[in-house]
Amino acid sequence: MPSPNNTDFSPSSFTLSGTPGLEVARFWLAFPLCSMYLVAIVGNGAVVFIVKTELSLHAPMYFFLCMLAAVDLALSTSTMPRMLSYLWFDWREISFGACLLQMFLIHSLSAVESTVLLAMAWDRYMAICHPLRHATILTNPMTAKIGLVAMARGMLFGLPLPLLILRLSFCGSNVLSHSYCLHQDIMNLACTSTTANVVYGLTAILLVMGLDALLIALSYFMIIKAVLQLSSRKERVKAFSTCVAHLCVVLAFYVPLIGLSVVHRANLYCTARESDLEKGSPEADGVGLRGSHAHSPHRDPGESEADNICAQDKWTATPLGDLKLRLQLKKP
């Protein structure tokens, strides 16, 4: 008879998690986060207000900056209040619908922001490499159309994600690994096949974030090539100075995005290794970790030693643990 813990169900809510090891300091951790959120609201709100009211700033570069500020406002507002309520009031539960909405907003707005960053890189490329054509191509109506395309692209990217989650069945734990909802985090809790989720998520990331990052890198390669051909050092410095702020924003956006992706991949690997150890899978790196041949009388003595080490050290479910295991097995 199957265990009740393995019964498929659609959860009415999820449980958010905080920062492991910092539970005691959780209340105080909310204060710097709240300060950062307030600075983001005031700063981005000021950018939007100034660009809107100052007619001299009604130019493509400032319109793109205004779009970026508006997206940052929406993205921070979709995550930070819920995170602060968890840190201050221990409100861990989030309803299934609210979690899907937050997931949609996070992924969609991230795609919109990536598209706006690409548009800003194109604006800098046109301004530096083709200054005479810049004003005729990047007009204010063209800038508005690019903004609409960015919004549509982000929505089309994020819309399938909740639909893919709705088709999944869940069993066992409903505890997320973050204090906000992400597609890959919710997907990892499913009991049914997540192949469609994995394929779409990877394809969408490559076609949106990956393609944007590639085009931004290509545009800056062309910019650097054009700037280095300038004869005057003063002109080179002036041209580079117009790109520094945008480069900083690009790095601030893509570096955490890549880091978060790496963390999720590592977490997925560790979860799979721990599952293999618990189930006694013989495929755990070929070291005979409590596998189907664990009770064979013809086992190699090294395999018994591997079993004992794995039983004593749960960190063998990580790449560092694998290295540690191999080093211990080589000891005489």
N, C-alpha and C positions, 0 to 999 in steps of 0.2 A: 504494500500500500504506500503510495507516495506521501511524503511528508507534507504537512500543511504549509511549511515554509516554501515549498516548491510550487504551490498553486499559483497559476497565472491570474493576474488581476490588473485593473487599471487604477493606479493610486489616485486618491482624491487630493493628496498633497505630497510635497517633498520636504525633507528636513535638510536645512542648510548647515554647512560646517564652517568653522572659522579657521584660525591659524593654529595648527597643531603645536603644542608646547607653549603657547602663549595665552592659555585660558585665564591665568591669574591676571595678566596685564590687559585682558580684552577690553575692560571698561576704559582704561586710560589710552589704549590704542585708538579709540574712536575720536579722541580730541584732535590729533594731527590730521586724521582723515577728514573730519568735519571742517577743519580750517582750510585744507586743500580744496574741498568742495565749494566752500564759500568764495575762495579766491578764484576758482574756475567760473563760478556764476558771475561774480562782479567783473572779472577781466573779460570774459567772452561777451557778457551783456554790454559792457562798455564799447567793445569793438563793433558789435552789431549796431548800437545806437549811433556811434560817431560816424560810421560809414553811411548809415541811412540819412543822417541829418546834414552832413557836410557835403555840399555839392561838388567841391573840388576833388573829392575822393571817389566820385562815381566813374571809376575806371576798372577794367577787367581784373587787374591785380588785387585791388581792394575788394571787389565783389567776391573773388575767390576766397580771400581772407575772411570776409563776412560769412560766407557759406561754411568755411571750416570752423569758425567760432560757433555758429548755430548748431552744427552737428555735434561738436564737443559738449555744448550745453545739453542737448538731448541725450547724448550717450551717458554723461555723468549723472544726469537726473534719473535715468532708467535703472541705475545700479546703486548709486551711493545712498539714497534714503533707506532702501531696504537693508543695506549692509550696516548702516548706523543703528537701525532699529534692532538688528541682531546683536550688535556689540554692546549697546547700552541697555536694552530691555530683554535680551535673550529670546527674541521672537524668532524661533528657528523654523517654524512651519510656514510654507508658502504653498498656496493652492496650485493644483495642476494647471488650471487655465492661466493664472498669473505667471507661473513659471514659463509656460510656453510663450506668453506675450513678451516677457522680459528677454527670453532667448531670441525671439524674432527681432526685437529692437536692437539688441547687442550686435548680432551678426549683420543685420541690414544696415545699421548706421555705420558699422565698421567698414562695410563695402562702399558706402557713400563717401566716407572720409578718404578711403583709398583712391577713389575716382577723382575727388577734388584735389588731392595731392598730385595726381597725375596731370590734371588740368593746369595746376600751378607750375609744374615742371615744364609743360608745353609752352605756357605763357613766358617763362624765363628763356626758354630756347628761342622762341620767336623774337623776343625783345633784344637778345644778344646776337644771335646768328643772322636774323633777318629783320633788322630794325625798321627798314623802309616799308616792309609789308605788314608789320605788326599791327599798326593802327587800322589798316584796311581789312584785315582778317579777323582779329579779335575785337569786334565791336561789342557794345553793350547788349544788343539783341542776341548775338552769338554766345555771349557769356551766360545769358539767361537760359538759352537752349542747352548749353553744357550742364548747367545746374539741374535742369529737368531730367536730362539723360542720366546724370549721376543718381538722382533720386529713384528713377525707374529701374536702373541697374541694381541698386541696393535692394529694392523691394523684391525684384525678381530673384535675386540671389537668396534672400532670406525666407521667402514665402514657402518653398518646398520643405524647409526644415521642420516646422510644426506638423505638417502633414505626414512626414516620414516618422515622426515620433508617435503620432496618433495610431499608426498601424502596428506598433510594437506592443507586446505583452510583458508585464513586469511581475517579478516574484521576489520574495525575500526582502532585502533591504531597500529602503527608499531614501537613503542618506546620500546627499550630494557631497562632493569633495571640495566645494567652494561655497562662499556666501552669496553667490549669484548663480543663475542658470545658464549653462552652455550646452550646445547640442551634443558634443562628444561626452560630456559628463552625464547627461540624462541617458544617452544611448548605452553607456556602459552598465546601467542598471537593468537592462532588458534581458529577458530569458530567451526570446526568440531571435532568429537570425537578424543581424544588423548589417548584412552585406550591402543592401541598397543605401543605407545611411553612410556607410564608410566610403562607398564608391562616389556617391554624390558629393559628400563633404570634401573628399580629396580633389575631385574634379573641379568643383566650384572654387576652392581655395587657389588651385593652380591657374584657373582661367580669370580669376578676379585679382586676388592679392599678388599671386606670382607674376601674372602678366603685367600688372601695374608696376611692380617693383622692377621688372626687367626693362620696361619702357622708360621709367624714371632714370634708371642707371644709364640707359642708352642716351637719353636727352642730356644728362650731365657730362657724359663722355664727349658729346658733340660740343657742349658749351665750353668745356675745358680746352678742347682742341681749338676752338675759335678764339678764346681769350688769350691763349698762349701765342697766337699769331699777331696779337696787337703789339705795335712797336713801343708805345709809351707804357712805362711801369705804372703811372698814375691811372691810366685807363684800365689796365688789367686789374688793379686793386679795386677800382670802382665797380667793374663788372662782376668781380667775385663777391663783393660786399652785398650785392643785390640778391645773391643766392644763398648766403650763409644761413639766414633765418629759416628759409624753406628746407635746407638740408637738415637743420636741427630738428624741425618738426617731423621730417621723414624718418629720421633715426628714432625719435621718440615714439613714433607710431609702429614701425616695423620691428624694432628690436624686442619690445615686450611681446608683440604678436608671435614672433618666432620662438621666443623663450617659453611662452605659454603652450605653444604647440609641442615643443620638445618635452615639457613637463608632462603633458597628457600622454605622449607616446611612451615615456618612461614609466608612468603610472600604469598604463595598459600592459606593458611588458612585465612589470613587477606583479601585477594581479594575475596574469597568466602563469607566471612561474610559481607563485604561491598556490594557485589552483592545482598545478601539476604535482607539487609536493604533497598537498593534502590528499589528492586522489591516487598518489602512487604511480604517476605516469612514467613509463620507461623512456620517454623522449626528452627528459629534462637534461639536455646537453650531453646525453650519452654517458652519464656517470652512474646509471643504475639507481636512481633515487627512489627507493621503495617501489620499484616497478613490478610488473607481472612476474618477473623472474627473481623477485626479492627473496623468496623462500627456496630457491633452487639449491640443492646440495652442492652443485658444481660452480657456485659463484666465486668470482675472484675475490680474494681477501680485501683488496682495495675498495670493492663495492660496499662491503660491510662497514668499512671505516667511513666511506662517504655517507652511508645511511646514518651513522651515529653523529657525524658532524652536522648533517642537515637537520636532524632531530633537535640538536642543541642550539643551532644558530638559525633563526628565521631570516637573517639577512642574506642567506644564500639565494633568495628569490630576486636579488638584484645583480647587475653586472659586477659590482664591487665584491659581492658575496661569492660569485662564481670564481673570481680571481683568488679570493681568500681560500676557498675550498681547494682549488688546484694546488696552491702553495702548500697547504697542510697535507695534502695527499702525497706530495713529493718528499716530505720529511721522512728520514729513515726510521 
